Amino acid sequence: MCCLFNLAAFQSQVAAVQSQESDEGLKLAAKLLQTASGIFTYLKANVMGALQQEPTPDLNPEVLGTLSSLMLAEAQEIFVIKV
């Protein structure tokens, strides 16, 4: 669980440093953010069944849902930047 969370967070950081001046940078950033969103969604759907105790605040389903939505919104913002 924590490894997947960290992977999604890392992907969002890598996306943040991509060049907004090139199409390739924007495409990669959008792809990374969409993947991070999917990971957070997966964790939200599966975290409660896998944990045997109360989740930490970062693994709370509401937080994971918010992070997923945020990553998707940032990916959509890239298309606005490109246009």
Secondary structure, DSSP 8 states (H G I E B T S, - for coil): -HHHHHHHHHHHHHHHTS-SSSHHHHHHHHHHHHHHHHHHHHHHHHHHHH-SS---GGG-HHHHHHHHHHHHHHHHHHHHHH-
